[in-house]
Amino acid sequence: MKEETIKLFAKICFGEVSARDYSDWAIYCLEQGMDSKNIRILASMFNTKSVSEVATYFIRYLDDLNWHYPLEKDCLPKY
């Protein structure tokens, strides 16, 4: 898992994630060639204020990739 993804998971674990964090991460993923309908929607939500709305598309994208949240012990030390 890429460092950018681990950082995002750490922010989620700490409760410090913003809607913009999700969107910035989605743009990073698109730049890396990780494309899907849900990641494109997520990337387009950079002006959205609702974290819960953006998180919905994040979870859908994780499902697209068959990924799961890592354990906190795996991502927090890298934050």
N, C-alpha and C positions, 0 to 999 in steps of 0.2 A: 504494500500500500504506500502510495506516495506521501512525502512529507506534508504537502498541502492538505491532503485528506486527513492525516493524523492530527494536524493542527486544528482543523475544523471540528473533528470529534472531541478534542480536548476542550475547545471553547464550549461545545455543547455540554460536556460533563461538568464544567465549571459554572454553567448557566450564564456565560458571557457572550453567547452567540447573538448576532444581529441578523436581520433579514438581508442586509447588504453582504455579510460574511458568506451566507449561502449563495447569493448571486455571484459574488466574486469567485467563489470556488467553482461554480458551474461554468463560468467563462473560462477559467483555467482548464477545466476538464475538456471543454470544446476545443481549446487550443492544442490539447494533447491528443485530439482525435477521438475522444470518447463521446460519441453522438447518440442521442435518442430524443424522442419527442419530449420526454419529461425534463431532460437536462436543458433543452432549448427553452422550454417554458421557464424553468428556474433561472436561467441566465437572463431572461428578459425582465425579471421581477426586481431589478436593481433599485427601483424607486418605491417598492412596496414597504410599508411600515409594519405590517403584521407578520411577526415571526412564525406564528402557527400556520398561516396560509402558505408561506414559503416552505416551511418544514414538511408540509404535505407532499410537495413535489420532490423534495429531497428524499423522503422515504420511498416514494414511487420510483425514483431513479435507482436507489439502492436495490429495490426489487428487480428492476431491469437488469442489473448486473449480478443479481443473486448474491449481493453482499449483505452483511449484517454488522450491526454496531460492534466495534471491538470492545474488549474489556477495558475498564478505566486504567488498570495497571499497565496496559500496553500502549496507551496513547498519552497519558498525563506526563510521564517523564520527558517526552519529546516536545512538550509545549513550552 
